[in-house]
Amino acid sequence: MTNQTFGTANTGPPGPLQAGDVLYSMRVALFIALLCLGYELGCPTSAAGKERYFLLAETSPDSQKDWAGLPPWQKNASKKAVEKYAAAQDKKWQRWNEAMFERST
């Protein structure tokens, strides 16, 4: 048997960073960044502490300003259309819910 070494042995003092070292550090940093992003997206914050007035027309500060230039008949027609639309959407989702979850065969 002969006493042979395979490859080069690094016995000298550490030299400057090589390209592989930098790329490895960048991959680790990217992995950590993606891990943090996934965690943040997976834990949504509750909307209880935030203002949600933009979802409700009655509590919106701009809602009365938007209605100021409309004639009374158009205001009534708009309110009626919104109520009919909301009722139709409610009926649609109720039917969908029954079809998907509450139907027993």
Backbone as XML, in Angstrom:
<?xml version="1.0"?>
<chain id="A" units="angstrom">
  <residue number="1" name="MET">
    <atom name="N" x="0.824" y="-1.169" z="0.000"/>
    <atom name="CA" x="0.000" y="0.000" z="0.000"/>
    <atom name="C" x="0.873" y="1.238" z="0.000"/>
  </residue>
  <residue number="2" name="THR">
    <atom name="N" x="0.350" y="2.197" z="-0.707"/>
    <atom name="CA" x="1.083" y="3.461" z="-0.748"/>
    <atom name="C" x="0.322" y="4.505" z="0.054"/>
  </residue>
  <residue number="3" name="ASN">
    <atom name="N" x="1.013" y="5.442" z="0.559"/>
    <atom name="CA" x="0.411" y="6.488" z="1.350"/>
    <atom name="C" x="0.143" y="7.695" z="0.445"/>
  </residue>
  <residue number="4" name="GLN">
    <atom name="N" x="-1.056" y="7.701" z="-0.216"/>
    <atom name="CA" x="-1.391" y="8.774" z="-1.146"/>
    <atom name="C" x="-2.535" y="9.609" z="-0.568"/>
  </residue>
  <residue number="5" name="THR">
    <atom name="N" x="-2.487" y="10.878" z="-0.858"/>
    <atom name="CA" x="-3.584" y="11.752" z="-0.459"/>
    <atom name="C" x="-4.396" y="12.113" z="-1.695"/>
  </residue>
  <residue number="6" name="PHE">
    <atom name="N" x="-5.655" y="12.197" z="-1.531"/>
    <atom name="CA" x="-6.529" y="12.555" z="-2.641"/>
    <atom name="C" x="-6.911" y="14.013" z="-2.502"/>
  </residue>
  <residue number="7" name="GLY">
    <atom name="N" x="-6.733" y="14.799" z="-3.533"/>
    <atom name="CA" x="-7.066" y="16.210" z="-3.504"/>
    <atom name="C" x="-5.979" y="17.011" z="-2.837"/>
  </residue>
  <residue number="8" name="THR">
    <atom name="N" x="-6.232" y="18.286" z="-2.751"/>
    <atom name="CA" x="-5.233" y="19.153" z="-2.133"/>
    <atom name="C" x="-5.623" y="19.400" z="-0.694"/>
  </residue>
  <residue number="9" name="ALA">
    <atom name="N" x="-4.684" y="19.366" z="0.168"/>
    <atom name="CA" x="-4.939" y="19.626" z="1.580"/>
    <atom name="C" x="-4.733" y="21.104" z="1.835"/>
  </residue>
  <residue number="10" name="ASN">
    <atom name="N" x="-5.675" y="21.718" z="2.525"/>
    <atom name="CA" x="-5.575" y="23.134" z="2.827"/>
    <atom name="C" x="-4.878" y="23.280" z="4.180"/>
  </residue>
  <residue number="11" name="THR">
    <atom name="N" x="-3.582" y="23.427" z="4.143"/>
    <atom name="CA" x="-2.808" y="23.523" z="5.377"/>
    <atom name="C" x="-2.296" y="24.922" z="5.626"/>
  </residue>
  <residue number="12" name="GLY">
    <atom name="N" x="-2.516" y="25.844" z="4.681"/>
    <atom name="CA" x="-2.004" y="27.205" z="4.824"/>
    <atom name="C" x="-2.974" y="28.095" z="5.582"/>
  </residue>
  <residue number="13" name="PRO">
    <atom name="N" x="-2.597" y="29.334" z="5.753"/>
    <atom name="CA" x="-3.468" y="30.286" z="6.449"/>
    <atom name="C" x="-4.713" y="30.576" z="5.594"/>
  </residue>
  <residue number="14" name="PRO">
    <atom name="N" x="-5.801" y="30.955" z="6.234"/>
    <atom name="CA" x="-7.012" y="31.234" z="5.458"/>
    <atom name="C" x="-6.799" y="32.433" z="4.545"/>
  </residue>
  <residue number="15" name="GLY">
    <atom name="N" x="-7.231" y="32.296" z="3.319"/>
    <atom name="CA" x="-7.049" y="33.349" z="2.327"/>
    <atom name="C" x="-8.322" y="34.166" z="2.172"/>
  </residue>
  <residue number="16" name="PRO">
    <atom name="N" x="-8.393" y="34.965" z="1.109"/>
    <atom name="CA" x="-9.593" y="35.771" z="0.876"/>
    <atom name="C" x="-10.784" y="34.869" z="0.522"/>
  </residue>
  <residue number="17" name="LEU">
    <atom name="N" x="-11.967" y="35.431" z="0.663"/>
    <atom name="CA" x="-13.170" y="34.661" z="0.354"/>
    <atom name="C" x="-13.202" y="34.284" z="-1.111"/>
  </residue>
  <residue number="18" name="GLN">
    <atom name="N" x="-13.673" y="33.103" z="-1.374"/>
    <atom name="CA" x="-13.809" y="32.655" z="-2.742"/>
    <atom name="C" x="-15.261" y="32.829" z="-3.168"/>
  </residue>
  <residue number="19" name="ALA">
    <atom name="N" x="-15.536" y="32.667" z="-4.464"/>
    <atom name="CA" x="-16.881" y="32.895" z="-4.995"/>
    <atom name="C" x="-17.882" y="31.932" z="-4.376"/>
  </residue>
  <residue number="20" name="GLY">
    <atom name="N" x="-17.497" y="30.720" z="-4.111"/>
    <atom name="CA" x="-18.397" y="29.744" z="-3.513"/>
    <atom name="C" x="-18.829" y="30.138" z="-2.114"/>
  </residue>
  <residue number="21" name="ASP">
    <atom name="N" x="-17.942" y="30.761" z="-1.355"/>
    <atom name="CA" x="-18.271" y="31.201" z="-0.003"/>
    <atom name="C" x="-19.327" y="32.297" z="-0.027"/>
  </residue>
  <residue number="22" name="VAL">
    <atom name="N" x="-19.201" y="33.238" z="-0.939"/>
    <atom name="CA" x="-20.152" y="34.342" z="-1.047"/>
    <atom name="C" x="-21.507" y="33.815" z="-1.505"/>
  </residue>
  <residue number="23" name="LEU">
    <atom name="N" x="-21.507" y="32.927" z="-2.486"/>
    <atom name="CA" x="-22.776" y="32.383" z="-2.976"/>
    <atom name="C" x="-23.476" y="31.569" z="-1.900"/>
  </residue>
  <residue number="24" name="TYR">
    <atom name="N" x="-22.732" y="30.862" z="-1.098"/>
    <atom name="CA" x="-23.341" y="30.099" z="-0.011"/>
    <atom name="C" x="-23.989" y="31.044" z="0.993"/>
  </residue>
  <residue number="25" name="SER">
    <atom name="N" x="-23.303" y="32.132" z="1.329"/>
    <atom name="CA" x="-23.866" y="33.108" z="2.266"/>
    <atom name="C" x="-25.126" y="33.736" z="1.692"/>
  </residue>
  <residue number="26" name="MET">
    <atom name="N" x="-25.133" y="34.020" z="0.397"/>
    <atom name="CA" x="-26.319" y="34.594" z="-0.237"/>
    <atom name="C" x="-27.473" y="33.605" z="-0.232"/>
  </residue>
  <residue number="27" name="ARG">
    <atom name="N" x="-27.200" y="32.331" z="-0.458"/>
    <atom name="CA" x="-28.262" y="31.314" z="-0.428"/>
    <atom name="C" x="-28.840" y="31.188" z="0.969"/>
  </residue>
  <residue number="28" name="VAL">
    <atom name="N" x="-27.996" y="31.237" z="1.979"/>
    <atom name="CA" x="-28.478" y="31.159" z="3.362"/>
    <atom name="C" x="-29.335" y="32.376" z="3.685"/>
  </residue>
  <residue number="29" name="ALA">
    <atom name="N" x="-28.899" y="33.564" z="3.273"/>
    <atom name="CA" x="-29.668" y="34.787" z="3.530"/>
    <atom name="C" x="-31.004" y="34.744" z="2.798"/>
  </residue>
  <residue number="30" name="LEU">
    <atom name="N" x="-31.013" y="34.268" z="1.567"/>
    <atom name="CA" x="-32.258" y="34.158" z="0.808"/>
    <atom name="C" x="-33.205" y="33.151" z="1.463"/>
  </residue>
  <residue number="31" name="PHE">
    <atom name="N" x="-32.662" y="32.049" z="1.931"/>
    <atom name="CA" x="-33.490" y="31.047" z="2.604"/>
    <atom name="C" x="-34.121" y="31.624" z="3.875"/>
  </residue>
  <residue number="32" name="ILE">
    <atom name="N" x="-33.344" y="32.360" z="4.642"/>
    <atom name="CA" x="-33.872" y="32.966" z="5.870"/>
    <atom name="C" x="-34.939" y="34.004" z="5.531"/>
  </residue>
  <residue number="33" name="ALA">
    <atom name="N" x="-34.703" y="34.796" z="4.486"/>
    <atom name="CA" x="-35.687" y="35.815" z="4.086"/>
    <atom name="C" x="-36.987" y="35.155" z="3.643"/>
  </residue>
  <residue number="34" name="LEU">
    <atom name="N" x="-36.907" y="34.098" z="2.860"/>
    <atom name="CA" x="-38.117" y="33.399" z="2.420"/>
    <atom name="C" x="-38.819" y="32.713" z="3.589"/>
  </residue>
  <residue number="35" name="LEU">
    <atom name="N" x="-38.067" y="32.214" z="4.526"/>
    <atom name="CA" x="-38.652" y="31.600" z="5.712"/>
    <atom name="C" x="-39.427" y="32.634" z="6.525"/>
  </residue>
  <residue number="36" name="CYS">
    <atom name="N" x="-38.846" y="33.813" z="6.699"/>
    <atom name="CA" x="-39.539" y="34.895" z="7.423"/>
    <atom name="C" x="-40.773" y="35.355" z="6.671"/>
  </residue>
  <residue number="37" name="LEU">
    <atom name="N" x="-40.689" y="35.457" z="5.347"/>
    <atom name="CA" x="-41.831" y="35.865" z="4.538"/>
    <atom name="C" x="-42.958" y="34.851" z="4.653"/>
  </residue>
  <residue number="38" name="GLY">
    <atom name="N" x="-42.639" y="33.589" z="4.597"/>
    <atom name="CA" x="-43.653" y="32.555" z="4.747"/>
    <atom name="C" x="-44.312" y="32.594" z="6.108"/>
  </residue>
  <residue number="39" name="TYR">
    <atom name="N" x="-43.529" y="32.870" z="7.134"/>
    <atom name="CA" x="-44.095" y="32.969" z="8.479"/>
    <atom name="C" x="-45.039" y="34.155" z="8.582"/>
  </residue>
  <residue number="40" name="GLU">
    <atom name="N" x="-44.634" y="35.303" z="8.049"/>
    <atom name="CA" x="-45.471" y="36.502" z="8.118"/>
    <atom name="C" x="-46.763" y="36.322" z="7.331"/>
  </residue>
  <residue number="41" name="LEU">
    <atom name="N" x="-46.691" y="35.689" z="6.186"/>
    <atom name="CA" x="-47.900" y="35.468" z="5.388"/>
    <atom name="C" x="-48.791" y="34.404" z="6.002"/>
  </residue>
  <residue number="42" name="GLY">
    <atom name="N" x="-48.221" y="33.501" z="6.740"/>
    <atom name="CA" x="-49.003" y="32.434" z="7.350"/>
    <atom name="C" x="-49.703" y="32.846" z="8.626"/>
  </residue>
  <residue number="43" name="CYS">
    <atom name="N" x="-49.327" y="33.952" z="9.207"/>
    <atom name="CA" x="-49.932" y="34.437" z="10.456"/>
    <atom name="C" x="-50.555" y="35.804" z="10.226"/>
  </residue>
  <residue number="44" name="PRO">
    <atom name="N" x="-51.737" y="35.859" z="9.599"/>
    <atom name="CA" x="-52.338" y="37.170" z="9.354"/>
    <atom name="C" x="-52.792" y="37.815" z="10.657"/>
  </residue>
  <residue number="45" name="THR">
    <atom name="N" x="-52.715" y="39.117" z="10.704"/>
    <atom name="CA" x="-53.148" y="39.835" z="11.885"/>
    <atom name="C" x="-54.657" y="40.008" z="11.849"/>
  </residue>
  <residue number="46" name="SER">
    <atom name="N" x="-55.262" y="40.059" z="13.003"/>
    <atom name="CA" x="-56.701" y="40.238" z="13.047"/>
    <atom name="C" x="-57.042" y="41.681" z="12.719"/>
  </residue>
  <residue number="47" name="ALA">
    <atom name="N" x="-58.200" y="41.874" z="12.139"/>
    <atom name="CA" x="-58.624" y="43.216" z="11.743"/>
    <atom name="C" x="-59.383" y="43.914" z="12.853"/>
  </residue>
  <residue number="48" name="ALA">
    <atom name="N" x="-59.420" y="43.342" z="14.051"/>
    <atom name="CA" x="-60.179" y="43.935" z="15.149"/>
    <atom name="C" x="-59.586" y="45.263" z="15.576"/>
  </residue>
  <residue number="49" name="GLY">
    <atom name="N" x="-58.287" y="45.393" z="15.554"/>
    <atom name="CA" x="-57.659" y="46.619" z="15.994"/>
    <atom name="C" x="-57.579" y="47.680" z="14.911"/>
  </residue>
  <residue number="50" name="LYS">
    <atom name="N" x="-57.796" y="47.312" z="13.668"/>
    <atom name="CA" x="-57.681" y="48.256" z="12.572"/>
    <atom name="C" x="-59.034" y="48.896" z="12.280"/>
  </residue>
  <residue number="51" name="GLU">
    <atom name="N" x="-58.987" y="50.052" z="11.671"/>
    <atom name="CA" x="-60.232" y="50.689" z="11.279"/>
    <atom name="C" x="-60.765" y="49.990" z="10.041"/>
  </residue>
  <residue number="52" name="ARG">
    <atom name="N" x="-62.040" y="49.641" z="10.106"/>
    <atom name="CA" x="-62.651" y="48.952" z="8.974"/>
    <atom name="C" x="-63.807" y="49.770" z="8.411"/>
  </residue>
  <residue number="53" name="TYR">
    <atom name="N" x="-63.766" y="51.067" z="8.571"/>
    <atom name="CA" x="-64.878" y="51.880" z="8.136"/>
    <atom name="C" x="-65.064" y="51.852" z="6.620"/>
  </residue>
  <residue number="54" name="PHE">
    <atom name="N" x="-64.021" y="51.522" z="5.875"/>
    <atom name="CA" x="-64.142" y="51.512" z="4.429"/>
    <atom name="C" x="-65.048" y="50.392" z="3.933"/>
  </residue>
  <residue number="55" name="LEU">
    <atom name="N" x="-65.376" y="49.431" z="4.781"/>
    <atom name="CA" x="-66.283" y="48.368" z="4.392"/>
    <atom name="C" x="-67.747" y="48.738" z="4.611"/>
  </residue>
  <residue number="56" name="LEU">
    <atom name="N" x="-68.006" y="49.702" z="5.457"/>
    <atom name="CA" x="-69.361" y="50.078" z="5.801"/>
    <atom name="C" x="-69.654" y="51.471" z="5.269"/>
  </residue>
  <residue number="57" name="ALA">
    <atom name="N" x="-70.691" y="51.596" z="4.434"/>
    <atom name="CA" x="-70.999" y="52.889" z="3.824"/>
    <atom name="C" x="-71.501" y="53.895" z="4.848"/>
  </residue>
  <residue number="58" name="GLU">
    <atom name="N" x="-72.232" y="53.470" z="5.866"/>
    <atom name="CA" x="-72.815" y="54.397" z="6.829"/>
    <atom name="C" x="-71.765" y="55.063" z="7.707"/>
  </residue>
  <residue number="59" name="THR">
    <atom name="N" x="-70.666" y="54.390" z="7.969"/>
    <atom name="CA" x="-69.658" y="54.941" z="8.865"/>
    <atom name="C" x="-68.523" y="55.612" z="8.125"/>
  </residue>
  <residue number="60" name="SER">
    <atom name="N" x="-68.554" y="55.568" z="6.808"/>
    <atom name="CA" x="-67.489" y="56.180" z="6.029"/>
    <atom name="C" x="-67.625" y="57.697" z="6.070"/>
  </residue>
  <residue number="61" name="PRO">
    <atom name="N" x="-66.538" y="58.425" z="6.311"/>
    <atom name="CA" x="-66.637" y="59.881" z="6.362"/>
    <atom name="C" x="-66.981" y="60.488" z="5.005"/>
  </residue>
  <residue number="62" name="ASP">
    <atom name="N" x="-66.646" y="59.825" z="3.918"/>
    <atom name="CA" x="-66.905" y="60.368" z="2.585"/>
    <atom name="C" x="-68.254" y="59.935" z="2.027"/>
  </residue>
  <residue number="63" name="SER">
    <atom name="N" x="-69.016" y="59.123" z="2.751"/>
    <atom name="CA" x="-70.254" y="58.596" z="2.182"/>
    <atom name="C" x="-71.286" y="59.683" z="1.950"/>
  </residue>
  <residue number="64" name="GLN">
    <atom name="N" x="-71.405" y="60.636" z="2.858"/>
    <atom name="CA" x="-72.390" y="61.705" z="2.682"/>
    <atom name="C" x="-71.947" y="62.680" z="1.594"/>
  </residue>
  <residue number="65" name="LYS">
    <atom name="N" x="-70.644" y="62.856" z="1.441"/>
    <atom name="CA" x="-70.150" y="63.748" z="0.403"/>
    <atom name="C" x="-70.451" y="63.184" z="-0.981"/>
  </residue>
  <residue number="66" name="ASP">
    <atom name="N" x="-70.400" y="61.862" z="-1.133"/>
    <atom name="CA" x="-70.676" y="61.234" z="-2.420"/>
    <atom name="C" x="-72.138" y="61.379" z="-2.812"/>
  </residue>
  <residue number="67" name="TRP">
    <atom name="N" x="-73.040" y="61.433" z="-1.837"/>
    <atom name="CA" x="-74.471" y="61.499" z="-2.108"/>
    <atom name="C" x="-74.947" y="62.941" z="-2.293"/>
  </residue>
  <residue number="68" name="ALA">
    <atom name="N" x="-74.111" y="63.917" z="-2.020"/>
    <atom name="CA" x="-74.558" y="65.307" z="-1.990"/>
    <atom name="C" x="-75.093" y="65.790" z="-3.337"/>
  </residue>
  <residue number="69" name="GLY">
    <atom name="N" x="-74.502" y="65.387" z="-4.445"/>
    <atom name="CA" x="-74.905" y="65.898" z="-5.752"/>
    <atom name="C" x="-76.016" y="65.117" z="-6.426"/>
  </residue>
  <residue number="70" name="LEU">
    <atom name="N" x="-76.529" y="64.062" z="-5.792"/>
    <atom name="CA" x="-77.560" y="63.229" z="-6.421"/>
    <atom name="C" x="-78.956" y="63.725" z="-6.082"/>
  </residue>
  <residue number="71" name="PRO">
    <atom name="N" x="-79.869" y="63.639" z="-7.045"/>
    <atom name="CA" x="-81.262" y="63.962" z="-6.729"/>
    <atom name="C" x="-81.864" y="62.890" z="-5.828"/>
  </residue>
  <residue number="72" name="PRO">
    <atom name="N" x="-82.943" y="63.224" z="-5.097"/>
    <atom name="CA" x="-83.524" y="62.265" z="-4.154"/>
    <atom name="C" x="-83.974" y="60.964" z="-4.803"/>
  </residue>
  <residue number="73" name="TRP">
    <atom name="N" x="-84.535" y="61.010" z="-6.010"/>
    <atom name="CA" x="-85.008" y="59.783" z="-6.652"/>
    <atom name="C" x="-83.839" y="58.859" z="-6.970"/>
  </residue>
  <residue number="74" name="GLN">
    <atom name="N" x="-82.680" y="59.449" z="-7.308"/>
    <atom name="CA" x="-81.512" y="58.623" z="-7.627"/>
    <atom name="C" x="-80.918" y="58.018" z="-6.358"/>
  </residue>
  <residue number="75" name="LYS">
    <atom name="N" x="-80.953" y="58.753" z="-5.269"/>
    <atom name="CA" x="-80.495" y="58.202" z="-3.991"/>
    <atom name="C" x="-81.337" y="56.990" z="-3.602"/>
  </residue>
  <residue number="76" name="ASN">
    <atom name="N" x="-82.663" y="57.137" z="-3.707"/>
    <atom name="CA" x="-83.557" y="56.028" z="-3.349"/>
    <atom name="C" x="-83.356" y="54.840" z="-4.276"/>
  </residue>
  <residue number="77" name="ALA">
    <atom name="N" x="-83.202" y="55.117" z="-5.572"/>
    <atom name="CA" x="-82.988" y="54.026" z="-6.529"/>
    <atom name="C" x="-81.669" y="53.313" z="-6.252"/>
  </residue>
  <residue number="78" name="SER">
    <atom name="N" x="-80.656" y="54.077" z="-5.885"/>
    <atom name="CA" x="-79.355" y="53.471" z="-5.584"/>
    <atom name="C" x="-79.424" y="52.606" z="-4.335"/>
  </residue>
  <residue number="79" name="LYS">
    <atom name="N" x="-80.084" y="53.113" z="-3.302"/>
    <atom name="CA" x="-80.222" y="52.322" z="-2.078"/>
    <atom name="C" x="-80.999" y="51.043" z="-2.341"/>
  </residue>
  <residue number="80" name="LYS">
    <atom name="N" x="-82.062" y="51.143" z="-3.139"/>
    <atom name="CA" x="-82.867" y="49.964" z="-3.464"/>
    <atom name="C" x="-82.046" y="48.951" z="-4.270"/>
  </residue>
  <residue number="81" name="ALA">
    <atom name="N" x="-81.259" y="49.443" z="-5.212"/>
    <atom name="CA" x="-80.422" y="48.550" z="-6.023"/>
    <atom name="C" x="-79.382" y="47.843" z="-5.155"/>
  </residue>
  <residue number="82" name="VAL">
    <atom name="N" x="-78.808" y="48.567" z="-4.214"/>
    <atom name="CA" x="-77.805" y="47.961" z="-3.331"/>
    <atom name="C" x="-78.456" y="46.892" z="-2.458"/>
  </residue>
  <residue number="83" name="GLU">
    <atom name="N" x="-79.650" y="47.179" z="-1.941"/>
    <atom name="CA" x="-80.350" y="46.193" z="-1.109"/>
    <atom name="C" x="-80.702" y="44.943" z="-1.914"/>
  </residue>
  <residue number="84" name="LYS">
    <atom name="N" x="-81.162" y="45.128" z="-3.154"/>
    <atom name="CA" x="-81.491" y="43.973" z="-4.004"/>
    <atom name="C" x="-80.237" y="43.171" z="-4.330"/>
  </residue>
  <residue number="85" name="TYR">
    <atom name="N" x="-79.144" y="43.864" z="-4.597"/>
    <atom name="CA" x="-77.893" y="43.172" z="-4.900"/>
    <atom name="C" x="-77.416" y="42.369" z="-3.695"/>
  </residue>
  <residue number="86" name="ALA">
    <atom name="N" x="-77.484" y="42.979" z="-2.513"/>
    <atom name="CA" x="-77.057" y="42.277" z="-1.301"/>
    <atom name="C" x="-77.934" y="41.059" z="-1.045"/>
  </residue>
  <residue number="87" name="ALA">
    <atom name="N" x="-79.252" y="41.196" z="-1.281"/>
    <atom name="CA" x="-80.151" y="40.057" z="-1.084"/>
    <atom name="C" x="-79.846" y="38.949" z="-2.088"/>
  </residue>
  <residue number="88" name="ALA">
    <atom name="N" x="-79.583" y="39.327" z="-3.340"/>
    <atom name="CA" x="-79.263" y="38.324" z="-4.364"/>
    <atom name="C" x="-77.956" y="37.606" z="-4.033"/>
  </residue>
  <residue number="89" name="GLN">
    <atom name="N" x="-76.960" y="38.345" z="-3.567"/>
    <atom name="CA" x="-75.691" y="37.725" z="-3.200"/>
    <atom name="C" x="-75.861" y="36.796" z="-2.003"/>
  </residue>
  <residue number="90" name="ASP">
    <atom name="N" x="-76.653" y="37.217" z="-1.040"/>
    <atom name="CA" x="-76.908" y="36.384" z="0.124"/>
    <atom name="C" x="-77.593" y="35.090" z="-0.286"/>
  </residue>
  <residue number="91" name="LYS">
    <atom name="N" x="-78.556" y="35.186" z="-1.179"/>
    <atom name="CA" x="-79.271" y="34.000" z="-1.657"/>
    <atom name="C" x="-78.325" y="33.075" z="-2.425"/>
  </residue>
  <residue number="92" name="LYS">
    <atom name="N" x="-77.459" y="33.687" z="-3.246"/>
    <atom name="CA" x="-76.508" y="32.894" z="-4.023"/>
    <atom name="C" x="-75.569" y="32.119" z="-3.103"/>
  </residue>
  <residue number="93" name="TRP">
    <atom name="N" x="-75.013" y="32.794" z="-2.088"/>
    <atom name="CA" x="-74.080" y="32.123" z="-1.196"/>
    <atom name="C" x="-74.783" y="31.120" z="-0.289"/>
  </residue>
  <residue number="94" name="GLN">
    <atom name="N" x="-76.044" y="31.371" z="0.031"/>
    <atom name="CA" x="-76.797" y="30.407" z="0.822"/>
    <atom name="C" x="-77.011" y="29.123" z="0.009"/>
  </residue>
  <residue number="95" name="ARG">
    <atom name="N" x="-77.365" y="29.283" z="-1.263"/>
    <atom name="CA" x="-77.529" y="28.098" z="-2.137"/>
    <atom name="C" x="-76.209" y="27.363" z="-2.308"/>
  </residue>
  <residue number="96" name="TRP">
    <atom name="N" x="-75.121" y="28.124" z="-2.474"/>
    <atom name="CA" x="-73.819" y="27.486" z="-2.637"/>
    <atom name="C" x="-73.445" y="26.721" z="-1.378"/>
  </residue>
  <residue number="97" name="ASN">
    <atom name="N" x="-73.690" y="27.318" z="-0.213"/>
    <atom name="CA" x="-73.373" y="26.672" z="1.055"/>
    <atom name="C" x="-74.186" y="25.392" z="1.222"/>
  </residue>
  <residue number="98" name="GLU">
    <atom name="N" x="-75.460" y="25.462" z="0.874"/>
    <atom name="CA" x="-76.296" y="24.263" z="0.967"/>
    <atom name="C" x="-75.812" y="23.179" z="0.013"/>
  </residue>
  <residue number="99" name="ALA">
    <atom name="N" x="-75.444" y="23.572" z="-1.193"/>
    <atom name="CA" x="-74.987" y="22.598" z="-2.185"/>
    <atom name="C" x="-73.663" y="21.960" z="-1.779"/>
  </residue>
  <residue number="100" name="MET">
    <atom name="N" x="-72.800" y="22.725" z="-1.142"/>
    <atom name="CA" x="-71.471" y="22.210" z="-0.821"/>
    <atom name="C" x="-71.412" y="21.466" z="0.512"/>
  </residue>
  <residue number="101" name="PHE">
    <atom name="N" x="-72.150" y="21.937" z="1.518"/>
    <atom name="CA" x="-71.920" y="21.423" z="2.851"/>
    <atom name="C" x="-73.145" y="20.803" z="3.523"/>
  </residue>
  <residue number="102" name="GLU">
    <atom name="N" x="-74.315" y="21.336" z="3.261"/>
    <atom name="CA" x="-75.478" y="20.921" z="4.049"/>
    <atom name="C" x="-76.351" y="19.879" z="3.371"/>
  </residue>
  <residue number="103" name="ARG">
    <atom name="N" x="-76.060" y="19.542" z="2.164"/>
    <atom name="CA" x="-76.868" y="18.550" z="1.458"/>
    <atom name="C" x="-76.515" y="17.150" z="1.953"/>
  </residue>
  <residue number="104" name="SER">
    <atom name="N" x="-77.523" y="16.428" z="2.393"/>
    <atom name="CA" x="-77.262" y="15.051" z="2.830"/>
    <atom name="C" x="-77.917" y="14.114" z="1.827"/>
  </residue>
  <residue number="105" name="THR">
    <atom name="N" x="-77.187" y="13.077" z="1.431"/>
    <atom name="CA" x="-77.710" y="12.118" z="0.450"/>
    <atom name="C" x="-77.946" y="10.793" z="1.100"/>
  </residue>
</chain>
